[in-house]
């Protein structure tokens, strides 16, 4: 008696495509779902990291803004400007009696 030799690849192919279409479809759906979960998780973590970087940048800009406001107040102080005008530029107040207006 001659032994019949079976081809394993053809048996698996027949089982998957002729008898197990639903199982194959479910396997593909599960694999697709798993890949999408990985992709969404990656993008979510990336966006969280970007948000943290933006919050740190916002805090730095807020600090710089507060420092600029303080610097503006200091530089626009009238007594400071008056002191610079008198000491460095040798300016002085004009006496109203010495004020000459020419037309």
N, CA, C and O atoms as a MOPAC input file, in Angstrom:
PM7 MOZYME 1SCF
protein

 N      0.84100 1    -1.17200 1     0.00000 1
 C      0.00000 1     0.00000 1     0.00000 1
 C      0.88900 1     1.23900 1     0.00000 1
 O      1.87400 1     1.32500 1     0.73300 1
 N      0.51700 1     2.17300 1    -0.82700 1
 C      1.27100 1     3.39700 1    -0.98300 1
 C      0.73700 1     4.44000 1    -0.01200 1
 O     -0.46900 1     4.66300 1     0.09600 1
 N      1.69400 1     5.08500 1     0.70400 1
 C      1.29200 1     6.13100 1     1.65700 1
 C      1.02400 1     7.41400 1     0.90200 1
 O      1.78600 1     7.81000 1     0.02000 1
 N     -0.08200 1     8.06100 1     1.26800 1
 C     -0.43300 1     9.34200 1     0.65400 1
 C      0.29400 1    10.43500 1     1.41700 1
 O      0.24900 1    10.46600 1     2.64700 1
 N      0.96000 1    11.32700 1     0.70500 1
 C      1.70500 1    12.41800 1     1.33000 1
 C      0.87100 1    13.69300 1     1.23600 1
 O      0.38800 1    14.06100 1     0.16500 1
 N      0.71500 1    14.35200 1     2.36900 1
 C     -0.08500 1    15.56600 1     2.43400 1
 C      0.83700 1    16.78500 1     2.44700 1
 O      1.91600 1    16.76600 1     3.04000 1
 N      0.39000 1    17.82100 1     1.79000 1
 C      1.13000 1    19.07700 1     1.76300 1
 C      0.54200 1    19.96700 1     2.86500 1
 O     -0.62600 1    20.35000 1     2.80600 1
 N      1.36100 1    20.28900 1     3.86500 1
 C      0.88500 1    21.03600 1     5.02500 1
 C      0.42600 1    22.44300 1     4.64200 1
 O     -0.57300 1    22.93400 1     5.16700 1
 N      1.13700 1    23.07700 1     3.74800 1
 C      0.77800 1    24.44800 1     3.33900 1
 C     -0.57800 1    24.46400 1     2.66100 1
 O     -1.37800 1    25.36500 1     2.91100 1
 N     -0.85100 1    23.50700 1     1.82500 1
 C     -2.15300 1    23.48700 1     1.14700 1
 C     -3.27600 1    23.17800 1     2.13700 1
 O     -4.38800 1    23.68200 1     1.97900 1
 N     -3.00900 1    22.37000 1     3.13900 1
 C     -4.02300 1    22.06900 1     4.15300 1
 C     -4.34700 1    23.32300 1     4.95200 1
 O     -5.51800 1    23.61400 1     5.19500 1
 N     -3.32500 1    24.07200 1     5.36400 1
 C     -3.54100 1    25.31300 1     6.11200 1
 C     -4.27700 1    26.33100 1     5.24900 1
 O     -5.18700 1    27.01000 1     5.72500 1
 N     -3.89000 1    26.43800 1     3.99400 1
 C     -4.54500 1    27.35700 1     3.06400 1
 C     -6.01900 1    27.00100 1     2.91200 1
 O     -6.88400 1    27.87400 1     2.98500 1
 N     -6.30100 1    25.72500 1     2.70000 1
 C     -7.69400 1    25.28300 1     2.55500 1
 C     -8.50100 1    25.56500 1     3.81400 1
 O     -9.64300 1    26.01800 1     3.73800 1
 N     -7.90500 1    25.29600 1     4.97100 1
 C     -8.62000 1    25.52600 1     6.22500 1
 C     -8.92000 1    27.01100 1     6.43600 1
 O    -10.02000 1    27.36700 1     6.86000 1
 N     -7.95600 1    27.87000 1     6.14400 1
 C     -8.16200 1    29.30000 1     6.37800 1
 C     -9.13500 1    29.91700 1     5.38200 1
 O    -10.03600 1    30.65800 1     5.77600 1
 N     -8.96700 1    29.62400 1     4.11500 1
 C     -9.74500 1    30.34300 1     3.11100 1
 C    -11.06100 1    29.67700 1     2.72700 1
 O    -11.94800 1    30.33400 1     2.18200 1
 N    -11.19800 1    28.40400 1     2.99900 1
 C    -12.45800 1    27.75100 1     2.62000 1
 C    -13.32600 1    27.40700 1     3.81600 1
 O    -14.55300 1    27.39500 1     3.71000 1
 N    -12.70800 1    27.12900 1     4.94600 1
 C    -13.48900 1    26.71300 1     6.10700 1
 C    -13.43800 1    27.72100 1     7.25300 1
 O    -14.29800 1    27.69000 1     8.13300 1
 N    -12.46300 1    28.59800 1     7.25900 1
 C    -12.30300 1    29.49000 1     8.40200 1
 C    -12.28700 1    30.95900 1     8.00900 1
 O    -11.45900 1    31.72300 1     8.50500 1
 N    -13.18200 1    31.36000 1     7.13300 1
 C    -13.21700 1    32.75300 1     6.68000 1
 C    -13.55000 1    33.70300 1     7.83300 1
 O    -12.97400 1    34.78600 1     7.93800 1
 N    -14.47000 1    33.29600 1     8.68500 1
 C    -14.84900 1    34.16100 1     9.80700 1
 C    -13.68900 1    34.33000 1    10.77900 1
 O    -13.43500 1    35.43200 1    11.26400 1
 N    -12.98600 1    33.23600 1    11.06200 1
 C    -11.86500 1    33.31300 1    11.97700 1
 C    -10.73400 1    34.16900 1    11.39600 1
 O    -10.09100 1    34.92900 1    12.12100 1
 N    -10.50100 1    34.04500 1    10.11400 1
 C     -9.47300 1    34.85500 1     9.46400 1
 C     -9.84000 1    36.33400 1     9.50100 1
 O     -8.99400 1    37.19100 1     9.75700 1
 N    -11.10300 1    36.61900 1     9.24300 1
 C    -11.56600 1    38.00800 1     9.30500 1
 C    -11.43100 1    38.55900 1    10.72200 1
 O    -10.98800 1    39.69300 1    10.90300 1
 N    -11.80400 1    37.77800 1    11.71700 1
 C    -11.67000 1    38.22300 1    13.10700 1
 C    -10.20500 1    38.42700 1    13.47900 1
 O     -9.88500 1    39.37400 1    14.19700 1
 N     -9.31800 1    37.57000 1    13.01100 1
 C     -7.89400 1    37.72800 1    13.27600 1
 C     -7.37800 1    39.03200 1    12.67700 1
 O     -6.63000 1    39.76200 1    13.32800 1
 N     -7.76700 1    39.32500 1    11.45500 1
 C     -7.34800 1    40.57900 1    10.81600 1
 C     -7.90700 1    41.80100 1    11.55300 1
 O     -7.21800 1    42.81000 1    11.70300 1
 N     -9.13800 1    41.70500 1    12.00400 1
 C     -9.73700 1    42.81800 1    12.74900 1
 C     -9.04300 1    43.03200 1    14.09400 1
 O     -8.82500 1    44.17400 1    14.49800 1
 N     -8.69900 1    41.96100 1    14.78100 1
 C     -8.00200 1    42.07600 1    16.06600 1
 C     -6.62100 1    42.69100 1    15.86000 1
 O     -6.21200 1    43.56500 1    16.62500 1
 N     -5.90100 1    42.24100 1    14.83300 1
 C     -4.57300 1    42.79600 1    14.55800 1
 C     -4.65800 1    44.27500 1    14.17100 1
 O     -3.83400 1    45.08200 1    14.60100 1
 N     -5.64300 1    44.61900 1    13.37000 1
 C     -5.83900 1    46.02800 1    12.98900 1
 C     -6.18000 1    46.86900 1    14.20800 1
 O     -5.66200 1    47.97400 1    14.36700 1
 N     -7.03900 1    46.35600 1    15.06100 1
 C     -7.40700 1    47.07300 1    16.28100 1
 C     -6.19600 1    47.26800 1    17.18900 1
 O     -6.02300 1    48.34200 1    17.76500 1
 N     -5.36600 1    46.25500 1    17.32000 1
 C     -4.17000 1    46.36200 1    18.16400 1
 C     -3.21600 1    47.41700 1    17.61100 1
 O     -2.65700 1    48.20200 1    18.37700 1
 N     -3.02400 1    47.44600 1    16.31100 1
 C     -2.13200 1    48.43900 1    15.70900 1
 C     -2.68700 1    49.85200 1    15.89300 1
 O     -1.92700 1    50.79000 1    16.13100 1
 N     -3.99300 1    50.00700 1    15.78400 1
 C     -4.60100 1    51.32600 1    15.97700 1
 C     -4.47700 1    51.78400 1    17.43300 1
 O     -4.27800 1    52.97100 1    17.69100 1
 N     -4.59400 1    50.85700 1    18.38000 1
 C     -4.42300 1    51.21200 1    19.79100 1
 C     -3.00200 1    51.69900 1    20.03000 1
 O     -2.79600 1    52.68500 1    20.73700 1
 N     -2.02500 1    51.02100 1    19.45000 1
 C     -0.63100 1    51.43100 1    19.59200 1
 C     -0.42200 1    52.81200 1    18.98700 1
 O      0.24300 1    53.65700 1    19.58500 1
 N     -0.98000 1    53.04600 1    17.81400 1
 C     -0.83600 1    54.33700 1    17.13200 1
 C     -1.47300 1    55.47400 1    17.93500 1
 O     -0.87800 1    56.54200 1    18.08000 1
 N     -2.66900 1    55.24500 1    18.44900 1
 C     -3.36200 1    56.28200 1    19.23000 1
 C     -2.60300 1    56.56900 1    20.52100 1
 O     -2.49500 1    57.72600 1    20.92700 1
 N     -2.07800 1    55.53400 1    21.16800 1
 C     -1.30700 1    55.72500 1    22.39100 1
 C     -0.05100 1    56.54100 1    22.11700 1
 O      0.29400 1    57.42900 1    22.89700 1
 N      0.62900 1    56.25100 1    21.02500 1
 C      1.83300 1    57.00200 1    20.65400 1
 C      1.50700 1    58.47800 1    20.42600 1
 O      2.20200 1    59.35800 1    20.93300 1
 N      0.44900 1    58.74000 1    19.66400 1
 C      0.07900 1    60.13300 1    19.37800 1
 C     -0.37500 1    60.85500 1    20.64600 1
 O     -0.08800 1    62.04000 1    20.81500 1
 N     -1.07000 1    60.16500 1    21.52400 1
 C     -1.51600 1    60.78400 1    22.76800 1
 C     -0.32300 1    61.18300 1    23.63100 1
 O     -0.28400 1    62.29100 1    24.16700 1
 N      0.63900 1    60.29200 1    23.76500 1
 C      1.83100 1    60.60800 1    24.56200 1
 C      2.62600 1    61.73300 1    23.93400 1
 O      3.16900 1    62.58600 1    24.63600 1
 N      2.69500 1    61.73800 1    22.61900 1
 C      3.40600 1    62.81400 1    21.92100 1
 C      2.73000 1    64.16400 1    22.16200 1
 O      3.40600 1    65.16700 1    22.39000 1
 N      1.41400 1    64.18600 1    22.11200 1
 C      0.69500 1    65.43500 1    22.33500 1
 C      0.80400 1    65.88600 1    23.79300 1
 O      0.85300 1    67.08800 1    24.05500 1
 N      0.84400 1    64.96600 1    24.73300 1
 C      1.01800 1    65.33200 1    26.14200 1
 C      2.39100 1    65.96000 1    26.35300 1
 O      2.52000 1    66.94300 1    27.08200 1
 N      3.42000 1    65.39400 1    25.71700 1
 C      4.76400 1    65.96200 1    25.83500 1
 C      4.81900 1    67.35400 1    25.20900 1
 O      5.43400 1    68.26200 1    25.77000 1
 N      4.18200 1    67.52900 1    24.05100 1
 C      4.14500 1    68.84800 1    23.41700 1
 C      3.42400 1    69.86100 1    24.30200 1
 O      3.84400 1    71.01400 1    24.40300 1
 N      2.33900 1    69.42900 1    24.94300 1
 C      1.58500 1    70.32100 1    25.83000 1
 C      2.45300 1    70.75400 1    27.01200 1
 O      2.43900 1    71.92400 1    27.39500 1
 N      3.20200 1    69.82500 1    27.58600 1
 C      4.08100 1    70.16200 1    28.70600 1
 C      5.15000 1    71.16900 1    28.27700 1
 O      5.45500 1    72.10500 1    29.01600 1
 N      5.71600 1    70.97500 1    27.09000 1
 C      6.71500 1    71.92100 1    26.58000 1
 C      6.09600 1    73.30700 1    26.40000 1
 O      6.71400 1    74.31600 1    26.74000 1
 N      4.87800 1    73.35400 1    25.86600 1
 C      4.21000 1    74.63900 1    25.66400 1
 C      3.88000 1    75.31700 1    26.99600 1
 O      3.96500 1    76.54000 1    27.10300 1
 N      3.50900 1    74.54100 1    27.99700 1
 C      3.23300 1    75.13200 1    29.31100 1
 C      4.50400 1    75.71000 1    29.93000 1
 O      4.46700 1    76.77900 1    30.53800 1
 N      5.62900 1    75.00500 1    29.77600 1
 C      6.89500 1    75.53300 1    30.28400 1
 C      7.28100 1    76.81400 1    29.55000 1
 O      7.75900 1    77.76800 1    30.16300 1
 N      7.07100 1    76.82700 1    28.23300 1
 C      7.37100 1    78.03100 1    27.45100 1
 C      6.46400 1    79.18200 1    27.86100 1
 O      6.90900 1    80.32700 1    27.93300 1
 N      5.19100 1    78.88700 1    28.13000 1
 C      4.24600 1    79.91400 1    28.57700 1
 C      4.68700 1    80.50800 1    29.91000 1
 O      4.64100 1    81.72400 1    30.09700 1
 N      5.11700 1    79.64900 1    30.83700 1
 C      5.58200 1    80.13900 1    32.13200 1
 C      6.80700 1    81.03500 1    31.97400 1
 O      6.91600 1    82.06700 1    32.63600 1
 N      7.73000 1    80.63900 1    31.09500 1
 C      8.92500 1    81.45800 1    30.86000 1
 C      8.54100 1    82.80500 1    30.24800 1
 O      9.09000 1    83.83900 1    30.63000 1
 N      7.60700 1    82.79600 1    29.30800 1
 C      7.17000 1    84.04900 1    28.68100 1
 C      6.42600 1    84.93300 1    29.68200 1
 O      6.57300 1    86.15500 1    29.65500 1
 N      5.62700 1    84.32500 1    30.56500 1
 C      4.94800 1    85.11700 1    31.60700 1
 C      5.95400 1    85.78700 1    32.53300 1
 O      5.79100 1    86.95100 1    32.89800 1
 N      6.98500 1    85.05400 1    32.90900 1
 C      8.02400 1    85.62400 1    33.76800 1
 C      8.74000 1    86.76900 1    33.06000 1
 O      8.98100 1    87.82000 1    33.65300 1
 N      9.07500 1    86.56200 1    31.79900 1
 C      9.73900 1    87.62100 1    31.03400 1
 C      8.83500 1    88.84600 1    30.90000 1
 O      9.30200 1    89.98100 1    30.99400 1
 N      7.53500 1    88.61100 1    30.67800 1
 C      6.58800 1    89.71200 1    30.55700 1
 C      6.52600 1    90.52500 1    31.85400 1
 O      6.53100 1    91.75600 1    31.82000 1
 N      6.46700 1    89.82900 1    33.00000 1
 C      6.44200 1    90.53300 1    34.28300 1
 C      7.71300 1    91.34600 1    34.49500 1
 O      7.66200 1    92.46900 1    34.99700 1
 N      8.85000 1    90.77900 1    34.11400 1
 C     10.11200 1    91.51100 1    34.24400 1
 C     10.14600 1    92.73200 1    33.33900 1
 O     10.67100 1    93.77500 1    33.72800 1
 N      9.59800 1    92.61700 1    32.14500 1
 C      9.55900 1    93.76300 1    31.23100 1
 C      8.63200 1    94.86600 1    31.75200 1
 O      8.93000 1    96.05200 1    31.61100 1
 N      7.52600 1    94.47400 1    32.34500 1
 C      6.60900 1    95.46900 1    32.92800 1
 C      7.31300 1    96.21900 1    34.05800 1
 O      7.21900 1    97.44300 1    34.14600 1
 N      8.01700 1    95.48700 1    34.92200 1
 C      8.75500 1    96.13500 1    36.01200 1
 C      9.84100 1    97.05700 1    35.46300 1
 O     10.02400 1    98.17000 1    35.95600 1
 N     10.55700 1    96.59500 1    34.44400 1
 C     11.60500 1    97.41700 1    33.84800 1
 C     11.01500 1    98.68100 1    33.22900 1
 O     11.60000 1    99.75900 1    33.33900 1
 N      9.86400 1    98.55300 1    32.58200 1
 C      9.21100 1    99.71900 1    31.98500 1
 C      8.82500 1   100.72600 1    33.06600 1
 O      9.00500 1   101.93100 1    32.88900 1
 N      8.30100 1   100.23700 1    34.17300 1
 C      7.91100 1   101.14100 1    35.25800 1
 C      9.12800 1   101.85000 1    35.84500 1
 O      9.07300 1   103.03900 1    36.15900 1
 N     10.22500 1   101.11200 1    35.98900 1
 C     11.43700 1   101.71900 1    36.53900 1
 C     12.00800 1   102.75200 1    35.58300 1
 O     12.40800 1   103.84000 1    35.99700 1
 N     12.04400 1   102.40400 1    34.29200 1
 C     12.63300 1   103.32200 1    33.31700 1
 C     11.76800 1   104.54900 1    33.04600 1
 O     12.27700 1   105.59200 1    32.63500 1
 N     10.48000 1   104.42800 1    33.27300 1
 C      9.60800 1   105.57200 1    33.01400 1
 C      9.35000 1   106.40800 1    34.26800 1
 O      8.51900 1   107.31600 1    34.23400 1
 N     10.02500 1   106.12900 1    35.34600 1
 C      9.87000 1   106.88600 1    36.57800 1
 C     10.33300 1   108.33200 1    36.35500 1
 O     11.44000 1   108.55200 1    35.86400 1
 N      9.51100 1   109.30500 1    36.70500 1
 C      9.79200 1   110.71600 1    36.42500 1
 C     11.02000 1   111.21700 1    37.17700 1
 O     11.79900 1   111.99900 1    36.63200 1
 N     11.20000 1   110.78800 1    38.39500 1
 C     12.35300 1   111.27100 1    39.15100 1
 C     13.65800 1   110.75400 1    38.54400 1
 O     14.66900 1   111.45500 1    38.56800 1
 N     13.64600 1   109.55500 1    38.00900 1
 C     14.83800 1   109.02500 1    37.34700 1
 C     15.15600 1   109.83400 1    36.10100 1
 O     16.30700 1   110.20300 1    35.86700 1
 N     14.12500 1   110.11000 1    35.29900 1
 C     14.32900 1   110.90000 1    34.07100 1
 C     14.81100 1   112.30400 1    34.41600 1
 O     15.68900 1   112.84700 1    33.74600 1
 N     14.24000 1   112.88200 1    35.45200 1
 C     14.66100 1   114.21600 1    35.87700 1
 C     16.11400 1   114.20900 1    36.34900 1
 O     16.87100 1   115.13100 1    36.04500 1
 N     16.50300 1   113.17100 1    37.09000 1
 C     17.87900 1   113.06500 1    37.56100 1
 C     18.86400 1   112.93400 1    36.40300 1
 O     19.93100 1   113.54700 1    36.42700 1
 N     18.51700 1   112.14500 1    35.39600 1
 C     19.38600 1   111.99900 1    34.22100 1
 C     19.49900 1   113.33300 1    33.48400 1
 O     20.58800 1   113.71500 1    33.05400 1
 N     18.37700 1   114.04300 1    33.33700 1
 C     18.39200 1   115.32800 1    32.62700 1
 C     19.26000 1   116.35300 1    33.36900 1
 O     19.99200 1   117.11000 1    32.73000 1
 N     19.19100 1   116.39000 1    34.67200 1
 C     19.95800 1   117.38100 1    35.44900 1
 C     21.43300 1   116.99500 1    35.51200 1
 O     22.29400 1   117.84200 1    35.28000 1
 N     21.73900 1   115.75300 1    35.81600 1
 C     23.12200 1   115.33700 1    36.04400 1
 C     23.90500 1   115.10200 1    34.74500 1
 O     25.02200 1   115.60100 1    34.60600 1
 N     23.34700 1   114.36400 1    33.81200 1
 C     24.10600 1   114.01100 1    32.61900 1
 C     24.00500 1   115.06300 1    31.51700 1
 O     24.98200 1   115.32900 1    30.81600 1
 N     22.84500 1   115.64800 1    31.36900 1
 C     22.63100 1   116.58800 1    30.26500 1
 C     22.74100 1   118.04700 1    30.69000 1
 O     22.60700 1   118.94700 1    29.86100 1
 N     22.98400 1   118.28500 1    31.97700 1
 C     23.13000 1   119.63900 1    32.52900 1
 C     21.91300 1   120.51700 1    32.21000 1
 O     22.05200 1   121.70400 1    31.91300 1
 N     20.75100 1   119.92900 1    32.27500 1
 C     19.51800 1   120.68600 1    32.03200 1
 C     19.01300 1   121.23200 1    33.35800 1
 O     19.33200 1   120.70100 1    34.42200 1
 N     18.22000 1   122.29700 1    33.28400 1
 C     17.64000 1   122.86800 1    34.48800 1
 C     16.28300 1   123.47200 1    34.13800 1
 O     15.93900 1   123.67200 1    32.97300 1
 N     15.53100 1   123.75100 1    35.20000 1
 C     14.21700 1   124.34500 1    34.98800 1
 C     14.38800 1   125.79000 1    34.55400 1
 O     15.31300 1   126.47600 1    34.98700 1
 N     13.48200 1   126.24500 1    33.68800 1
 C     13.51100 1   127.61900 1    33.19900 1
 C     12.68400 1   128.48300 1    34.13900 1
 O     11.55300 1   128.15300 1    34.49600 1
 N     13.28400 1   129.59400 1    34.52400 1
 C     12.57500 1   130.55200 1    35.37500 1
 C     11.54300 1   131.26400 1    34.50100 1
 O     11.88600 1   131.75000 1    33.42300 1
 N     10.29200 1   131.33500 1    34.94400 1
 C      9.26200 1   131.96800 1    34.11100 1
 C      9.57400 1   133.42900 1    33.77300 1
 O      9.10200 1   133.93200 1    32.75300 1
 N     10.34300 1   134.10600 1    34.59000 1
 C     10.66300 1   135.50400 1    34.27900 1
 C     11.71600 1   135.60200 1    33.18500 1
 O     11.81000 1   136.62900 1    32.51200 1
 N     12.50100 1   134.56100 1    32.99700 1
 C     13.52600 1   134.57400 1    31.96100 1
 C     13.04900 1   133.91500 1    30.67600 1
 O     13.81900 1   133.77000 1    29.72600 1
 N     11.83200 1   133.53300 1    30.64500 1
 C     11.28700 1   132.83700 1    29.48400 1
 C     10.98500 1   133.86000 1    28.39100 1
 O     10.17900 1   134.76700 1    28.60000 1
 N     11.61500 1   133.72600 1    27.24800 1
 C     11.38000 1   134.60000 1    26.09800 1
 C     10.70000 1   133.80300 1    25.00000 1
 O     11.18900 1   132.76100 1    24.56100 1
 N      9.58300 1   134.31100 1    24.57700 1
 C      8.87700 1   133.65600 1    23.50100 1
 C      8.89100 1   134.59100 1    22.31500 1
 O      8.43200 1   135.73000 1    22.40300 1
 N      9.41300 1   134.11300 1    21.21500 1
 C      9.49200 1   134.91600 1    20.00100 1
 C      8.41700 1   134.46800 1    19.03900 1
 O      8.12000 1   133.28500 1    18.87300 1
 N      7.84900 1   135.49600 1    18.41200 1
 C      6.80800 1   135.18300 1    17.44100 1
 C      7.32300 1   135.30700 1    16.05100 1
 O      6.58000 1   135.08000 1    15.09500 1

